[in-house]
Amino acid sequence: MMKTSKSFRMALLGLLLLVSVGCGTTTPAAPTVNPPTMVPSAVGTSSEQPPDAATSNAESPDPGSAQAVACEEYFRFCVTSTVSGAVNASATGGVGGNIDNCTAWAEEGPARILEVPMMLNSGEPPITVALTRIAAYTGPGEYVLQSVATGGAIPDMFPAMNVGARSFGIGEGSTARVTVAADGSGMLEATGLVEIASVQVSAPDPNARVDLTMQWICQEQ
């Protein structure tokens, strides 16, 4: 009886231990967990920027390089024209040039004809500037163009210009000067150009006047 009672107690103790261990390892039902509340960040404190903001913070291009950016490198000249007065327009465009290199084109030497770079149908409205010529170029410097020459000399040529459907050229009171640098860059400044008849404008405005500033850089190739 004593052995049975002892065995019984041992069995009962083992059963209790088993139940105790089982209860300790049984995973209780998972309570419902609400997702953590997301606290919105204060405006302007986020370390991440939206795409637009990141773009706006990008380094801006150097304004001085606008001509070089606007003209492909295979063009000899990159030209920027600004017209003001009866019409207002501006444009930048590339144009070729039949020259060996920029410094040779502008270098000092015996008097010769120098054709100023053109602009061909660039911008909106499209601008074309052509036919400007220094009749007796002798090297870098400033030249005041003369439409009339004496002693059998060849006269300079003033710019002929189209802006959209309208054309402008030399008239009474018009002036023009050209500045050429040793590196082949330069500037043409013309004032008081008058409207002239064109294919699309048969009766030009006699009072219309425009001023032109045309700058160019010479690109070594």
C-alpha atoms as one frame of an Amber mdcrd trajectory, in Angstrom:
protein
   0.000   0.000   0.000   2.856   2.141   0.829   4.515   1.448  -2.514   1.285
   1.989  -4.380   0.649   5.243  -2.628   4.178   6.366  -3.361   3.926   5.312
  -6.972   0.623   7.022  -7.289   2.052  10.221  -5.858   5.006  10.068  -8.193
   2.733   9.539 -11.179   0.462  12.340 -10.048   3.474  14.629  -9.564   4.748
  13.751 -13.041   1.336  14.476 -14.506   1.188  17.828 -12.733   4.661  18.706
 -14.014   3.645  17.746 -17.523   0.541  19.856 -17.350   2.540  22.725 -15.861
   5.120  22.581 -18.672   2.392  22.306 -21.271   0.623  25.333 -19.897   3.840
  27.313 -19.832   4.620  26.623 -23.482   1.149  26.988 -24.880   0.974  30.175
 -26.932  -1.955  32.291 -25.851  -4.263  33.762 -28.458  -2.595  36.788 -29.954
  -4.344  39.967 -28.898  -5.495  42.303 -31.623  -2.730  44.821 -32.149  -3.594
  48.117 -33.724  -0.951  49.422 -36.152   1.177  52.170 -34.681  -0.184  55.608
 -35.238   1.899  57.470 -37.807   2.557  60.978 -36.669   2.823  63.225 -39.736
   6.026  65.171 -39.903   5.820  68.907 -39.696   5.965  70.603 -43.078   9.524
  71.307 -44.139  11.168  69.005 -41.560  11.403  65.862 -43.688  14.897  64.945
 -44.796  13.521  63.678 -48.092  12.558  66.110 -50.820   9.915  65.656 -53.493
  11.269  65.396 -57.039  10.378  68.982 -57.885  12.161  70.333 -54.835  15.268
  68.319 -55.607  15.256  69.623 -59.155  14.798  73.206 -58.037  17.835  72.905
 -55.776  20.060  71.712 -58.606  22.843  74.033 -59.601  21.740  76.479 -62.280
  23.799  76.731 -65.440  26.129  79.643 -65.803  24.257  82.397 -67.717  27.520
  83.273 -69.432  27.534  79.909 -71.161  24.072  80.291 -72.718  25.441  80.711
 -76.252  27.694  77.684 -75.995  24.862  75.557 -74.631  22.456  76.704 -77.355
  24.762  75.977 -80.323  26.121  72.618 -81.376  29.908  72.484 -81.374  30.129
  71.801 -85.094  28.927  75.348 -85.849  31.791  77.783 -86.291  29.829  80.723
 -84.845  27.199  80.873 -82.114  25.126  84.022 -82.579  22.637  85.809 -80.328
  20.448  88.593 -81.721  18.161  91.002 -79.885  15.757  93.269 -81.765  13.829
  96.113 -80.151  11.552  98.873 -81.355   8.683  98.347 -83.800   9.137  94.614
 -83.171  10.777  92.863 -80.241  12.462  89.495 -80.547  15.560  87.586 -79.544
  17.173  84.338 -80.624  20.361  82.294 -80.461  21.516  80.036 -83.270  24.577
  78.482 -84.836  26.008  79.212 -88.258  28.950  77.885 -90.213  31.938  79.798
 -91.480  34.494  79.029 -94.168  37.529  79.900 -92.036  40.569  77.952 -90.847
  40.358  78.999 -87.210  39.006  81.807 -85.060  42.216  83.736 -84.421  43.264
  83.585 -88.070  39.871  84.974 -89.076  40.255  87.979 -86.755  44.003  88.529
 -86.958  45.675  91.761 -87.948  46.843  92.192 -91.524  46.493  94.193 -94.727
  43.056  95.699 -95.343  40.591  93.060 -96.452  36.853  92.403 -96.565  35.480
  90.746 -93.438  32.032  89.197 -93.596  30.280  89.390 -90.226  28.606  86.148
 -89.077  24.944  85.734 -90.000  21.865  84.499 -88.217  19.575  82.254 -90.225
  15.917  81.856 -89.345  16.391  81.372 -85.603  13.906  81.878 -82.772  10.225
  82.707 -82.706   9.425  84.910 -84.502  12.339  83.775 -86.688  15.199  86.226
 -87.096  17.555  86.368 -90.067  20.485  88.816 -90.176  22.745  88.819 -93.206
  25.029  90.724 -95.545  26.923  92.776 -92.942  30.431  93.500 -94.172  33.494
  95.478 -93.140  35.080  96.627 -96.385  38.558  97.393 -95.026  39.252  95.212
 -92.012  42.788  95.485 -90.642  42.564  93.667 -87.312  40.681  93.475 -84.007
  38.920  96.656 -82.965  35.809  98.747 -83.563  34.583  99.727 -87.017  31.871
 102.293 -87.741  30.201 101.155 -90.948  29.960 103.589 -93.843  27.360 102.986
 -96.532  29.070 105.426 -98.917  32.751 105.300 -99.832  34.891 107.728-101.778
  37.932 107.437-104.000  36.800 104.178-105.545  36.828 102.306-102.218  34.315
  99.580-101.522  31.616 100.697 -99.040  30.717  98.742 -95.943  27.431  96.869
 -95.914  24.741  97.405 -93.273  22.772  94.437 -91.970  19.669  93.287 -93.828
  17.244  91.695 -91.403  13.973  89.775 -91.364  11.909  89.407 -88.202   8.956
  87.177 -88.904   7.223  88.577 -91.996   8.813  92.026 -91.722  12.101  93.214
 -93.203  14.421  95.991 -92.039  17.513  97.617 -93.454  19.514 100.789 -93.779
  17.598 104.036 -94.019  17.956 107.700 -93.231  19.609 108.068 -89.839  20.653
 104.419 -89.542  23.983 103.690 -87.863  25.993 100.514 -87.361  29.270  99.557
 -85.776  31.092  96.254 -85.469  33.548  95.226 -82.777  35.817  92.234 -83.352
  38.040  90.632 -80.695  41.284  88.751 -81.270  39.621  85.420 -80.449  37.051
  85.889 -83.221  34.156  86.904 -81.004  32.388  90.168 -81.639  29.324  92.345
 -81.672  27.233  94.240 -84.202  25.173  97.199 -83.002  22.768  98.819 -85.459
  20.267 101.570 -84.684  17.420 103.114 -86.619  16.966 100.350 -89.179  13.858
 101.092 -91.227  11.155  98.752 -92.469  11.472  97.907 -96.154   9.148  96.141
 -98.564   9.214  92.369 -98.540   7.371  89.492-100.159   4.799  89.464 -97.370
   4.679  93.198 -96.635   4.255  95.286 -99.777   3.470  98.513 -97.911   5.967
  98.880 -95.047   5.315 101.259 -92.171   7.369 104.399 -92.913   7.613 105.160
 -89.200   8.773 101.717 -88.077  12.295 101.616 -86.667  14.236  98.882 -84.905
  17.580  98.534 -83.167  19.669  95.384 -83.396  22.345  93.994 -81.116  24.021
  90.837 -82.388  26.779  89.097 -80.454  28.738  86.022 -81.470  31.429  83.708
 -80.247  33.784  81.782 -82.504  34.040  78.083 -81.657  37.296  76.292 -82.360
  36.690  72.916 -84.013
